[in-house]
């Protein structure tokens, strides 16, 4: 027959929530003060064993112990659980004669408990963490009233220390503000009291700003800047809005339910105040403010509500809106982005998710197709087709883009080698990211792959956008020159948008300039695109660079750019991106007669 399971206290959920929020209460590191407390108790009561216990969901943890090597026991075996359940002292003079404990494995086996006296460790808010208990392996008579008072007094010493540890766990060391654990506890307390508070996250720097600040100015500057932000926020926020610091430069506050109508005015004040540079150690720093807001109601609180306000703050900062309520659609988009990044890492290693398709590029004089652009496609096993316009920008924000680029290069070179064996001599253009040109890894991989497949560099063209030129230009230029030395052709992609700088045409040894497709959407006499495209073609040709127009979808556009001297073009009017076998069929269907420039003939 099994020993009876100890009862649960009425406030078990609140008690457990507090323990969850304070790992320091159950962690294994010893505390010298608590160690002294158990020594004092064991000495006074002359017992071989003395414990300070914390009762968790399924375990009883020994936060301090004397006389045993055990660090924990199952909660089902805990004597202290009975004291925690009733919130009062429990004394067992002979455990072998007590129906609750006589079959307990701690009685029938090691350490052979016969006598037990425990008093609850009650925090200021009435929650019981565990017990201070003295244990003997021999029966004892009941403790005198004076001795029980003494045991309770010693327990208060332990409670004082545990309260100190609890408070310290609530404090952010750098700012002195309460932290995310305290915010969670305070919000739950407000909800338990029937309030409907507003949880608010306040971002003041982007992750990139924070990283740059640490690298260039160091931790001391960051600490000083944090304290300055704290002081400014405290001065601007109502006194009743408690301020918390929940991450490196992310603050939060809890707005009582009866003050929600103030938020618009308060947030407008914050947006205005942080729209100007703040000076720290005589250096100006322009904050990037984002405030995320979520109304919480008793019984309807998402488990991850703190993540939701952070997501809303991040969205408000990125969009420039200043502040925003949490929005489910926005969160779904962010969750999808995270999922795509995680799954893309797996897709790179899989055999059946990523693939290349190839869009023909034709000479506008002869109609000949001498090269194709390799374009990445992803068939997600659950989400289906995912557009590269969605997943590539996500990957470019992380080191994952290098793995993606390496996959593309490997597949492209393998396809070139296969075509060579079939007698097909096509140049393949591949797109690389700005990050790929910031070191020599990509160039090294291209060298290795060409050598392994016995191919010349002239079979490849490397395309990159102007954003690749904004960083360390000398490093980028070194990689471009290495590629050029191998015979790899260089193309500046999407020229005319983004970070356009005419000097790039002069300083970069590019063979080709690819005009951004956005200029081709409405190419009509007299509009700006008409004049820009004509000027770009003229300038590139004067510098001896080949001009390729992307996004050609009509015969009119094709004829206009050809008249202006554009040498090559690609787009849906010519052909959609094709799988390798479909490309071979498309090429095979082209005869000298159908290699002209008529739309239906090229398509």
Number of C-alpha atoms within 10 A of each C-alpha: 4 7 14 14 15 19 13 13 17 10 12 16 12 15 18 17 13 18 19 15 17 19 12 16 23 19 11 14 10 12 12 9 13 20 18 15 23 25 18 14 22 22 13 12 17 13 19 14 23 30 28 28 28 25 26 19 13 10 15 23 25 27 24 26 25 20 15 13 8 11 14 17 16 13 19 17 20 22 25 27 28 22 24 28 18 15 20 15 20 20 19 23 19 21 25 19 13 12 11 16 24 18 19 22 17 18 19 15 10 10 16 17 25 23 22 25 23 30 27 29 29 22 15 10 6 11 19 25 24 28 31 30 27 24 25 22 18 14 17 14 10 15 15 9 9 9 13 17 13 15 22 19 13 17 23 19 15 24 24 15 15 21 16 12 15 20 13 16 20 21 18 19 12 13 18 14 19 23 22 21 20 22 22 18 16 15 22 19 13 19 19 14 10 13 17 19 23 21 22 30 29 30 27 23 21 18 13 9 15 14 13 12 16 14 10 9 11 12 12 10 16 18 15 15 18 21 16 16 20 20 12 14 17 14 10 14 17 15 9 11 16 17 23 27 27 22 12 15 19 19 25 27 22 21 23 17 17 11 13 13 9 11 16 11 9 13 18 12 13 21 17 11 16 18 13 13 13 17 12 15 9 7 9 11 15 14 19 20 25 29 30 27 27 20 17 20 17 14 9 8 12 11 8 8 16 19 13 23 26 25 25 28 29 26 24 24 24 14 12 12 14 25 27 22 18 23 16 11 9 13 17 11 11 14 13 12 16 13 11 20 19 13 13 24 15 12 19 19 13 10 9 12 17 19 17 20 19 23 24 26 25 25 20 22 13 13 21 20 19 15 21 23 23 23 19 19 16 20 15 16 11 6 9 10 12 13 12 14 8 11 17 17 12 17 22 16 10 11 11 17 24 18 17 23 19 18 17 22 23 15 16 23 21 16 15 20 19 13 15 13 10 9 9 13 14 16 20 23 25 22 20 22 21 18 18 22 23 20 13 14 14 20 16 13 14 20 17 12 16 19 12 11 13 10 16 13 19 14 19 28 24 22 22 22 22 20 15 19 21 11 13 11 13 11 14 21 17 15 20 20 16 15 22 19 11 15 15 22 22 22 26 25 24 22 23 22 16 11 13 15 14 13 8 14 20 11 9 17 17 22 19 23 24 25 24 20 19 14 20 21 13 12 19 14 10 8 10 12 17 17 13 14 21 16 13 18 23 16 15 20 17 10 12 12 19 19 25 24 28 21 20 21 18 15 14 12 18 25 14 16 24 16 11 13 16 27 20 26 25 27 21 17 20 26 22 15 20 19 16 15 9 13 19 13 12 15 14 9 12 17 11 9 8 14 18 18 20 15 16 11 16 21 15
